[in-house]
Amino acid sequence: MPAPTNGRIAWKVSAATLTVAALVLLGTCLAKVGQQRELARRRRRLSVKVSSPYARSALREAARHCGLTVEESASCIWADFSGHDWDRFLENLDDFQRVSCFYTRAGLVRKGMLAHYLDKRRRRLLKEGKSVAAVNVLPESLVVDLQDEDDLSALRRRLLNANTKSEKSDPPNHCLDGSNTNNNNNSNNININSSSSNNNSNNNTTTSLTSVSASSSSSSRVRKHPAWIAKASSSNRGENLFFSHDVDTLIEALRESSLRSENPVQEWVVQRYVAPPLLIGNRKFHIRAHFLVVGCPYTGMTRAWLHRRHHVLLASSVPYNGESQDRHVHLTNHCIQAKHPNYNEESQIFHFDSLRKLFHFKEGQGRGGGKALNLEKYLLERMSTALSEALAAAAAAPVAFAPLPQAFELFGADFTLEDRGSEPPSVWLLEVNAGPDLEVFGQRYRSECVDLLRSCMKLAVEPYLLEAAPALFRAPPTGAEAASAASRAGFYGEHCLWHAPAQQHSAKEVLDSFKKRIGIAGRWARALHD
């Protein structure tokens, strides 16, 4: 066998060297990939600090579905407003920080402030000669500050005057498409037997329902339904909420709470009772809709989206009787109804998907139409319009509503539907709630609650975990790209409720500017107090 030449030996040495080098390079690359994956794993963490056991359990389950690790020390924190360390947040010590609440959102969630800003928006549009039909999203509302008997007397006069005008003209409330909500149909009896089981669970409970509406004549509005509902501007969960068929009874209830109470409430919104209400099983109900406002630390853009499906219908425990004095008949808040001895989750909580089985309307009925109405789409469009107007009105006053790029928030909005006989119902926004009570889903629809939270995490948490806020904002995605991302996450991507471009050059500058504003506001408030 011939001896190997020097060339062959050199070639084998070179090949071996290259192999070793390749293996070293491969090992280095794999190590870097492993480090990046480990870093990503560490960053894919969420801290959950909510007080409600129901919400805490649902959040943890949603996080598992998203592949997020729940850890106390995570930079992204989902907590109640009081559970956030706001001093630390405002110091901006962590470029990865992200929180589930906006520091300033009173202009949207305080009932009196929202009514005030919507009225300002309406007057501004009128001055500019523009249509205000879309702005009329709240029932007729009076915002009052009750500090003494003179204030109560002034409110009484305003309410009596409003009643007089109503009796003379049958008030021209307008629904969101601009058509008149009043009609002279005597009744609308729709008998529907429907299965209201949860499509995403093994619950096979079947509930028999009948949709019955009340008379909608002008005289019925005055005699057979309460005239007004009074709400404390800053309260929630059914607290400081009164209704009355006559003005004097309402004034007396307000006198007790505003002037005689040990903890007086002075800021109120008095709204006209929406009548006749659309009914489920001869019971009044309202829709709790959920929408998400998302700040982006990379672009400074803020966008708001209504969820496509996961909304809840909450019905009363007692059949509807417009003349009844029972608050459980008229006030459908979950916290009020859950305390009634007849409360039954199976027959009082329905998922938004149930609408197609509960009601059947025709498009343009009474105007030559006859095609079946897609009620879910109809309501989504009108709820979207109402929330768009509410967000635009609140955002016009940054001192009252100031979304930040390092934050996001899930809100609940309550809507009531006014029965218009054979016409599709009018849609009225009642209020917007921060930190919405997720227990309204109950055990029956808990999987839908988890999916709602999963949608929020996909849109507002996951995209912002792996990269720190940049030194300068970059160009935001197009509207179509943002809508596509929202749709993939489960939101109503066809309609971005509201958006606001970056007002500064970076997330840090936005936070610094915000701290200056609230510092000035705080000094001004202290000066007024002193």
Backbone torsions as a table, in degrees:
resi	resn	phi	psi	omega
1	MET	NA	125.2	-176.9
2	PRO	-65.4	145.9	178.2
3	ALA	-71.7	145.3	180.0
4	PRO	-66.0	141.3	178.2
5	THR	-79.3	164.1	178.2
6	ASN	-61.2	-32.4	-179.5
7	GLY	-65.9	-42.7	179.4
8	ARG	-64.6	-41.7	179.3
9	ILE	-61.0	-43.8	179.7
10	ALA	-62.2	-40.1	-179.2
11	TRP	-64.3	-43.4	-179.7
12	LYS	-64.8	-39.8	177.3
13	VAL	-63.0	-42.8	179.4
14	SER	-63.9	-42.5	179.7
15	ALA	-62.9	-42.3	179.0
16	ALA	-64.0	-39.6	179.2
17	THR	-63.5	-43.7	179.3
18	LEU	-63.9	-39.4	179.2
19	THR	-62.6	-45.7	178.5
20	VAL	-61.5	-43.4	179.6
21	ALA	-62.2	-41.2	179.2
22	ALA	-64.2	-41.8	179.1
23	LEU	-65.0	-39.0	177.4
24	VAL	-63.3	-45.1	179.5
25	LEU	-62.6	-43.3	178.5
26	LEU	-61.9	-42.9	178.7
27	GLY	-62.3	-41.2	178.6
28	THR	-62.4	-44.2	-179.9
29	CYS	-62.9	-44.8	179.5
30	LEU	-63.1	-37.3	177.7
31	ALA	-64.3	-41.5	179.1
32	LYS	-65.6	-41.9	177.6
33	VAL	-61.6	-42.9	178.1
34	GLY	-61.8	-40.2	178.6
35	GLN	-65.0	-41.4	179.8
36	GLN	-65.3	-40.7	178.4
37	ARG	-65.3	-39.8	178.6
38	GLU	-65.0	-40.2	177.3
39	LEU	-64.4	-42.9	178.0
40	ALA	-62.2	-41.5	178.4
41	ARG	-61.1	-42.0	179.2
42	ARG	-65.5	-37.2	-178.8
43	ARG	-74.9	-26.5	-177.7
44	ARG	-80.5	62.1	-178.7
45	ARG	-125.9	152.4	179.8
46	LEU	-140.2	132.4	174.7
47	SER	-96.5	126.5	-178.8
48	VAL	-111.9	118.2	-175.7
49	LYS	-136.2	53.8	178.8
50	VAL	-102.8	149.9	-174.6
51	SER	-81.4	-28.7	-177.2
52	SER	-73.7	121.4	177.0
53	PRO	-58.3	-38.4	179.5
54	TYR	-61.5	-50.7	-178.9
55	ALA	-66.0	-39.6	-179.4
56	ARG	-61.9	-44.3	179.1
57	SER	-64.4	-43.3	-179.8
58	ALA	-65.6	-39.4	178.2
59	LEU	-63.8	-42.8	179.2
60	ARG	-63.4	-40.1	179.1
61	GLU	-68.2	-41.2	177.4
62	ALA	-62.1	-39.4	178.5
63	ALA	-62.8	-40.7	177.9
64	ARG	-62.5	-40.9	178.2
65	HIS	-61.2	-31.8	-179.7
66	CYS	-87.8	-0.7	-177.9
67	GLY	73.4	26.4	179.1
68	LEU	-98.8	141.4	176.2
69	THR	-92.3	128.4	178.7
70	VAL	-86.5	113.9	-179.5
71	GLU	-137.0	141.6	-176.8
72	GLU	-59.4	-36.6	-171.6
73	SER	-92.2	9.7	-177.3
74	ALA	-63.3	150.1	179.3
75	SER	-73.2	-28.0	177.9
76	CYS	-94.0	121.9	-172.1
77	ILE	-122.0	125.4	172.2
78	TRP	-107.3	110.4	-174.4
79	ALA	-147.1	165.6	168.0
80	ASP	-64.5	160.8	-178.8
81	PHE	-55.4	-43.9	-178.2
82	SER	-72.9	-12.5	-179.1
83	GLY	-86.5	-7.8	179.3
84	HIS	-86.7	144.6	173.1
85	ASP	-87.8	88.4	-171.9
86	TRP	-70.4	-31.0	176.9
87	ASP	-61.9	-45.4	178.8
88	ARG	-65.4	-41.1	179.8
89	PHE	-60.3	-44.9	-177.7
90	LEU	-70.6	-21.8	175.0
91	GLU	-73.0	-20.2	175.3
92	ASN	58.2	51.0	-177.9
93	LEU	-83.3	-13.9	-175.4
94	ASP	-126.3	117.5	-179.5
95	ASP	-69.7	-11.7	178.2
96	PHE	-99.0	0.8	-172.3
97	GLN	-62.8	141.8	178.3
98	ARG	-154.1	132.3	-176.0
99	VAL	-127.9	158.1	-171.7
100	SER	-94.6	13.1	178.6
101	CYS	-139.4	150.2	170.0
102	PHE	-90.9	139.2	-177.4
103	TYR	-65.6	-36.8	-177.4
104	THR	-124.0	111.3	177.5
105	ARG	-148.7	20.6	-177.7
106	ALA	-62.3	-32.6	-179.4
107	GLY	-62.6	-19.5	179.7
108	LEU	-99.1	-36.3	-170.5
109	VAL	-104.7	-15.6	172.8
110	ARG	-83.8	123.5	-170.6
111	LYS	-58.8	-43.3	-179.0
112	GLY	-66.4	-41.0	-179.1
113	MET	-67.6	-41.0	178.7
114	LEU	-62.6	-45.2	178.1
115	ALA	-61.3	-39.4	179.4
116	HIS	-63.7	-47.1	-177.1
117	TYR	-71.8	-31.8	174.7
118	LEU	-67.0	-37.8	177.3
119	ASP	-66.3	-40.1	176.3
120	LYS	-61.7	-41.0	178.9
121	ARG	-65.0	-40.8	178.9
122	ARG	-62.7	-44.6	-179.3
123	ARG	-66.8	-35.6	178.2
124	ARG	-66.0	-41.5	178.4
125	LEU	-66.0	-39.1	177.1
126	LEU	-61.7	-42.4	179.3
127	LYS	-62.2	-33.8	179.6
128	GLU	-84.7	0.5	178.7
129	GLY	75.3	23.5	-179.0
130	LYS	-102.0	161.8	179.3
131	SER	-68.1	141.1	178.8
132	VAL	-114.5	10.3	-177.2
133	ALA	-57.3	-42.0	-176.8
134	ALA	-70.6	-22.4	-176.9
135	VAL	-80.3	-19.6	-178.9
136	ASN	-78.2	68.1	-174.7
137	VAL	-99.8	-20.3	177.4
138	LEU	-97.2	150.5	168.2
139	PRO	-59.6	160.9	178.2
140	GLU	-48.3	123.4	-170.8
141	SER	-129.6	141.2	173.0
142	LEU	-119.5	123.8	177.7
143	VAL	-98.9	121.9	-173.9
144	VAL	-133.7	151.2	174.8
145	ASP	-117.2	109.9	-172.0
146	LEU	-103.1	103.9	-178.5
147	GLN	-116.6	-17.2	-179.8
148	ASP	-157.2	-179.2	-177.5
149	GLU	-64.9	-31.2	178.0
150	ASP	-62.3	-39.1	178.1
151	ASP	-64.5	-40.6	178.5
152	LEU	-65.3	-40.1	179.2
153	SER	-64.4	-40.9	178.9
154	ALA	-64.6	-40.8	178.0
155	LEU	-64.7	-41.6	179.2
156	ARG	-58.7	-44.5	179.8
157	ARG	-62.5	-41.5	-179.4
158	ARG	-64.3	-40.5	-179.8
159	LEU	-68.9	-42.4	177.8
160	LEU	-63.1	-40.6	177.6
161	ASN	-63.0	-41.8	178.6
162	ALA	-64.9	-38.6	177.9
163	ASN	-64.6	-39.7	179.3
164	THR	-62.2	-45.1	178.1
165	LYS	-63.2	-38.1	-179.9
166	SER	-64.1	-43.7	-178.7
167	GLU	-66.1	-32.0	-178.0
168	LYS	-79.0	-36.5	-170.1
169	SER	-118.8	-3.7	-174.3
170	ASP	52.2	82.4	-160.0
171	PRO	-45.8	135.2	-175.1
172	PRO	-80.3	65.9	172.0
173	ASN	-64.7	142.9	-179.9
174	HIS	-121.7	134.2	175.5
175	CYS	-82.0	179.2	-168.7
176	LEU	-70.7	-18.0	176.4
177	ASP	-91.6	4.5	174.4
178	GLY	89.7	-4.1	-179.8
179	SER	-82.9	155.4	-177.7
180	ASN	-71.9	133.7	-176.7
181	THR	-82.8	-12.6	-178.6
182	ASN	-87.2	140.5	176.6
183	ASN	-147.8	167.7	-174.9
184	ASN	-109.1	19.2	174.3
185	ASN	-65.7	133.9	-177.3
186	ASN	-74.0	-33.8	179.5
187	SER	-164.6	165.6	177.3
188	ASN	-143.7	94.0	-177.7
189	ASN	-101.5	113.8	-177.8
190	ILE	-120.0	113.3	-178.3
191	ASN	-95.0	118.0	-176.0
192	ILE	-132.6	122.2	170.7
193	ASN	-102.5	119.5	-173.6
194	SER	-136.3	149.2	171.3
195	SER	-87.1	125.4	-176.3
196	SER	-112.9	38.9	-178.5
197	SER	-80.8	158.4	178.1
198	ASN	-75.0	118.2	-177.5
199	ASN	-68.7	-21.9	-175.5
200	ASN	-102.7	18.9	179.2
201	SER	-142.8	-178.8	-179.7
202	ASN	-95.4	14.1	-179.7
203	ASN	-74.3	116.5	-177.2
204	ASN	-105.7	18.3	-179.3
205	THR	-61.6	131.8	178.6
206	THR	-115.4	129.3	-178.1
207	THR	-117.2	130.8	177.7
208	SER	-89.0	124.0	-175.2
209	LEU	-125.7	149.0	173.4
210	THR	-129.8	125.3	178.0
211	SER	-91.3	117.9	-177.1
212	VAL	-129.2	132.4	178.1
213	SER	-109.2	157.9	178.6
214	ALA	-90.4	171.8	177.2
215	SER	-65.1	143.8	-178.7
216	SER	-116.9	22.7	177.6
217	SER	-72.1	163.8	-178.6
218	SER	-61.7	-43.0	-178.8
219	SER	-64.9	-34.9	178.2
220	SER	-62.9	-37.7	-179.9
221	ARG	-60.7	-36.9	-175.0
222	VAL	-82.9	-42.0	-169.2
223	ARG	-93.6	-33.0	-166.5
224	LYS	-109.6	6.9	178.5
225	HIS	-137.3	152.3	172.9
226	PRO	-57.0	150.9	-178.3
227	ALA	-88.0	-40.8	-172.2
228	TRP	-140.8	153.2	171.4
229	ILE	-125.0	131.1	178.1
230	ALA	-108.5	133.3	-177.6
231	LYS	-130.4	131.1	171.0
232	ALA	-63.9	134.3	-171.0
233	SER	-60.6	-36.4	-173.3
234	SER	-105.4	4.3	-176.7
235	SER	-88.4	164.2	173.9
236	ASN	-148.9	-175.5	179.3
237	ARG	55.1	33.5	174.1
238	GLY	78.8	8.6	-179.0
239	GLU	-81.1	146.5	177.2
240	ASN	49.2	56.7	-178.4
241	LEU	-129.9	119.0	-175.5
242	PHE	-129.7	148.4	171.4
243	PHE	-130.8	158.2	-179.9
244	SER	-158.0	146.4	175.1
245	HIS	-81.6	-19.1	179.6
246	ASP	-136.0	158.0	-172.6
247	VAL	-66.9	-43.8	-174.0
248	ASP	-64.1	-37.6	177.4
249	THR	-63.8	-40.5	179.2
250	LEU	-65.9	-43.2	179.9
251	ILE	-60.7	-39.5	179.5
252	GLU	-65.7	-39.4	177.9
253	ALA	-64.0	-39.8	178.2
254	LEU	-68.9	-34.8	177.7
255	ARG	-62.0	-43.4	179.4
256	GLU	-61.5	-42.3	-175.7
257	SER	-81.2	-27.9	-174.3
258	SER	-96.9	-34.3	-172.6
259	LEU	-114.2	-26.6	-173.8
260	ARG	-108.1	-12.1	-177.2
261	SER	-76.0	151.6	175.0
262	GLU	-67.7	-27.8	176.1
263	ASN	-121.0	76.6	-173.4
264	PRO	-64.3	142.4	174.9
265	VAL	-109.3	125.2	-171.9
266	GLN	-111.8	-27.2	-178.8
267	GLU	-96.4	120.7	-175.6
268	TRP	-131.9	155.5	167.1
269	VAL	-119.3	125.9	176.7
270	VAL	-110.2	117.2	-175.5
271	GLN	-115.9	147.1	175.5
272	ARG	-68.7	136.5	179.0
273	TYR	-66.9	126.9	179.8
274	VAL	-77.6	113.0	-175.8
275	ALA	-143.1	147.5	-5.4
276	PRO	-77.8	142.8	179.3
277	PRO	-79.3	148.0	169.9
278	LEU	-70.0	141.2	-172.5
279	LEU	-120.4	152.0	170.5
280	ILE	-117.8	121.0	-179.3
281	GLY	57.0	36.7	-178.1
282	ASN	63.7	26.0	178.5
283	ARG	-127.1	142.5	176.8
284	LYS	-69.9	149.5	178.2
285	PHE	-149.7	165.6	169.7
286	HIS	-136.7	164.7	179.5
287	ILE	-103.0	126.3	170.0
288	ARG	-96.8	106.3	179.2
289	ALA	-97.2	152.8	-177.9
290	HIS	-122.2	129.4	176.6
291	PHE	-135.5	156.1	-172.0
292	LEU	-122.6	131.7	174.0
293	VAL	-108.8	125.6	-171.3
294	VAL	-122.9	119.0	171.3
295	GLY	-90.1	147.3	-178.3
296	CYS	-119.2	117.2	-179.2
297	PRO	-75.3	-9.3	-178.6
298	TYR	-91.3	-31.3	-176.0
299	THR	-121.0	-16.9	-176.1
300	GLY	80.6	-2.7	-179.4
301	MET	-79.5	140.4	174.3
302	THR	-118.3	132.5	178.8
303	ARG	-133.0	153.2	179.7
304	ALA	-125.9	138.8	-176.4
305	TRP	-136.2	139.2	173.0
306	LEU	-89.7	136.1	178.1
307	HIS	-68.4	149.3	-175.5
308	ARG	-76.4	-36.1	-170.1
309	ARG	-124.1	-40.3	-162.2
310	HIS	-85.1	75.2	173.5
311	HIS	-122.0	160.5	-171.7
312	VAL	-126.9	139.2	173.6
313	LEU	-100.3	124.4	-177.1
314	LEU	-114.9	114.1	-176.5
315	ALA	-101.5	159.6	-178.5
316	SER	-77.3	162.6	179.5
317	SER	-82.6	-15.6	-172.4
318	VAL	-123.3	136.9	177.5
319	PRO	-55.7	149.8	-174.1
320	TYR	-74.3	133.8	171.8
321	ASN	-144.7	109.8	-174.4
322	GLY	-58.3	-27.4	-177.5
323	GLU	-86.6	-6.9	-176.0
324	SER	-67.7	147.3	175.2
325	GLN	-97.0	-0.2	-177.5
326	ASP	-74.9	120.0	-178.0
327	ARG	-65.3	-23.3	178.9
328	HIS	-71.0	-16.5	175.5
329	VAL	-76.3	-40.2	-168.0
330	HIS	-103.7	-27.0	-175.4
331	LEU	-106.4	108.4	-170.9
332	THR	-95.7	13.8	177.3
333	ASN	-55.7	138.1	-176.5
334	HIS	-59.4	-41.1	-177.7
335	CYS	-64.7	-31.2	177.7
336	ILE	-76.1	-47.8	-175.3
337	GLN	-67.3	-34.7	-177.2
338	ALA	-64.2	-19.1	180.0
339	LYS	-89.9	-5.5	-179.2
340	HIS	-77.7	139.2	-178.4
341	PRO	-61.5	-23.8	-179.7
342	ASN	-93.7	7.6	-177.3
343	TYR	-61.0	131.4	-179.1
344	ASN	-141.2	109.6	-177.2
345	GLU	-56.5	-37.9	-176.3
346	GLU	-62.9	-33.1	-175.0
347	SER	-107.3	3.2	-176.9
348	GLN	-125.0	-12.2	177.8
349	ILE	-118.4	125.7	-178.9
350	PHE	-131.5	146.1	176.2
351	HIS	-79.9	155.0	-179.1
352	PHE	-55.9	-32.2	179.8
353	ASP	-62.9	-19.0	-178.0
354	SER	-69.7	-16.3	-174.3
355	LEU	-57.6	-37.6	-176.5
356	ARG	-65.8	-21.7	178.3
357	LYS	-93.4	-23.9	-174.7
358	LEU	-85.3	-34.1	-173.6
359	PHE	-133.2	147.0	176.5
360	HIS	-134.4	110.8	177.0
361	PHE	-118.1	161.2	176.6
362	LYS	-109.6	145.4	175.3
363	GLU	-69.9	127.0	174.8
364	GLY	64.7	22.8	179.3
365	GLN	-59.5	137.4	-175.6
366	GLY	89.0	-8.7	178.3
367	ARG	-128.0	24.2	176.2
368	GLY	94.5	2.1	-178.7
369	GLY	-86.1	173.2	178.7
370	GLY	-164.9	-7.3	-179.7
371	LYS	-73.1	139.7	-180.0
372	ALA	-60.7	134.5	-178.6
373	LEU	-83.5	133.7	170.6
374	ASN	-80.5	93.9	-171.5
375	LEU	-65.9	-36.9	179.8
376	GLU	-61.6	-45.6	178.3
377	LYS	-64.6	-41.3	179.1
378	TYR	-57.7	-45.9	-178.8
379	LEU	-71.7	-39.9	178.2
380	LEU	-58.7	-42.7	-179.8
381	GLU	-63.0	-43.4	-176.7
382	ARG	-77.2	-34.6	174.3
383	MET	-66.3	-37.8	178.0
384	SER	-62.8	-44.1	179.4
385	THR	-62.0	-44.0	-179.9
386	ALA	-62.3	-45.0	-178.3
387	LEU	-69.9	-33.8	175.6
388	SER	-60.1	-44.3	179.2
389	GLU	-66.5	-41.2	179.6
390	ALA	-63.2	-44.0	-179.7
391	LEU	-66.3	-42.3	179.4
392	ALA	-63.9	-40.3	-179.8
393	ALA	-66.5	-44.3	-179.0
394	ALA	-67.5	-39.4	-176.9
395	ALA	-69.2	-16.7	177.9
396	ALA	-67.9	-13.4	177.6
397	ALA	-122.0	87.1	-175.7
398	PRO	-57.4	-24.7	179.2
399	VAL	-69.4	-17.6	-177.8
400	ALA	-107.8	-21.4	179.3
401	PHE	-149.1	108.6	-173.6
402	ALA	-137.1	84.1	175.1
403	PRO	-63.0	143.9	-179.2
404	LEU	-116.0	149.0	-177.5
405	PRO	-65.8	-21.0	-179.7
406	GLN	-89.2	12.4	-172.9
407	ALA	-139.6	164.6	173.4
408	PHE	-149.5	164.1	177.9
409	GLU	-157.3	136.9	172.3
410	LEU	-91.5	127.1	179.2
411	PHE	-115.4	154.7	170.9
412	GLY	-112.8	137.1	179.0
413	ALA	-124.2	131.8	-179.1
414	ASP	-100.0	129.4	178.7
415	PHE	-124.0	144.0	171.2
416	THR	-118.4	152.1	-176.4
417	LEU	-112.5	128.9	179.4
418	GLU	-94.9	125.7	-179.2
419	ASP	-69.6	126.2	177.1
420	ARG	-121.4	34.5	177.5
421	GLY	69.4	-127.4	-178.1
422	SER	-77.5	-12.1	176.8
423	GLU	-78.8	152.6	173.7
424	PRO	-58.3	150.6	-174.1
425	PRO	-69.7	154.1	169.7
426	SER	-79.4	149.1	-175.4
427	VAL	-115.9	121.8	-177.9
428	TRP	-121.3	130.2	174.0
429	LEU	-80.0	129.1	178.6
430	LEU	-96.5	-46.3	-178.9
431	GLU	-168.8	165.3	174.4
432	VAL	-118.2	136.3	-175.5
433	ASN	-118.3	129.4	169.5
434	ALA	-83.6	149.5	-179.1
435	GLY	55.6	55.1	-175.2
436	PRO	-60.5	144.8	-179.3
437	ASP	-72.4	106.7	-177.6
438	LEU	-74.7	-12.5	178.4
439	GLU	-67.2	-9.3	175.8
440	VAL	-62.3	-21.5	177.0
441	PHE	-71.9	-24.6	-179.2
442	GLY	65.1	-176.4	176.9
443	GLN	-74.5	-28.3	-177.7
444	ARG	-63.7	-38.0	-177.4
445	TYR	-115.7	29.7	-179.1
446	ARG	-61.9	-37.3	-179.9
447	SER	-62.3	-33.9	176.5
448	GLU	-69.1	-36.9	176.0
449	CYS	-61.6	-45.5	178.7
450	VAL	-61.0	-41.2	-179.3
451	ASP	-67.7	-35.5	174.4
452	LEU	-59.8	-47.3	-179.8
453	LEU	-66.1	-36.9	176.2
454	ARG	-61.9	-41.4	176.8
455	SER	-60.3	-42.8	179.5
456	CYS	-62.9	-41.5	-179.9
457	MET	-66.8	-37.7	-179.8
458	LYS	-64.8	-32.6	-175.7
459	LEU	-96.3	-33.4	-170.5
460	ALA	-114.0	-11.1	-177.3
461	VAL	-116.7	-61.1	-173.3
462	GLU	-53.1	-43.6	-176.9
463	PRO	-66.8	-9.6	-171.1
464	TYR	-119.5	16.8	-175.4
465	LEU	-91.3	-31.9	-167.8
466	LEU	-93.7	-13.6	-175.4
467	GLU	-127.7	133.4	177.3
468	ALA	-72.0	158.9	176.2
469	ALA	-60.0	128.7	-176.8
470	PRO	-72.5	165.8	179.0
471	ALA	-65.3	-31.3	178.2
472	LEU	-135.3	143.5	176.0
473	PHE	-62.2	145.3	172.7
474	ARG	-105.2	173.8	-177.1
475	ALA	-64.2	135.7	-179.9
476	PRO	-75.6	160.7	174.1
477	PRO	-65.4	159.1	177.8
478	THR	-67.4	164.4	178.1
479	GLY	-59.6	-38.6	-180.0
480	ALA	-65.6	-40.4	178.8
481	GLU	-65.9	-41.7	178.8
482	ALA	-65.4	-40.5	179.1
483	ALA	-64.7	-38.6	178.9
484	SER	-64.5	-43.6	178.4
485	ALA	-63.2	-40.9	178.7
486	ALA	-64.2	-41.8	180.0
487	SER	-64.1	-42.3	179.0
488	ARG	-62.5	-31.1	179.8
489	ALA	-81.1	-9.0	177.8
490	GLY	107.3	8.4	-179.4
491	PHE	-96.5	167.7	-177.3
492	TYR	-80.8	80.3	-173.4
493	GLY	-66.7	-16.9	179.7
494	GLU	-65.1	-18.9	-175.3
495	HIS	-141.5	102.7	170.7
496	CYS	-73.4	118.8	-174.4
497	LEU	-59.8	-39.9	-173.9
498	TRP	-169.6	147.8	174.3
499	HIS	-145.5	152.1	179.0
500	ALA	-138.4	126.1	179.7
501	PRO	-74.3	170.1	179.4
502	ALA	-63.6	137.8	178.2
503	GLN	-102.4	-9.2	178.8
504	GLN	-131.6	-169.1	-177.3
505	HIS	-98.6	-14.1	-178.6
506	SER	-157.0	164.8	178.3
507	ALA	-62.6	-35.9	178.4
508	LYS	-63.5	-43.5	179.3
509	GLU	-64.3	-38.5	178.4
510	VAL	-60.9	-45.7	-178.6
511	LEU	-67.1	-39.8	177.8
512	ASP	-62.8	-43.4	178.6
513	SER	-63.6	-40.2	179.6
514	PHE	-63.1	-42.5	179.7
515	LYS	-62.4	-37.0	177.9
516	LYS	-64.6	-42.3	-179.0
517	ARG	-63.4	-46.7	-177.8
518	ILE	-71.8	-26.3	174.6
519	GLY	-66.9	-42.8	177.4
520	ILE	-64.3	-43.4	179.8
521	ALA	-63.0	-39.7	179.2
522	GLY	-64.5	-42.3	179.0
523	ARG	-66.1	-38.1	178.7
524	TRP	-64.4	-42.8	179.9
525	ALA	-64.8	-40.8	179.1
526	ARG	-65.6	-37.4	179.3
527	ALA	-63.9	-40.6	177.3
528	LEU	-63.7	-40.9	-178.8
529	HIS	-65.7	-41.4	-179.0
530	ASP	-71.1	NA	NA
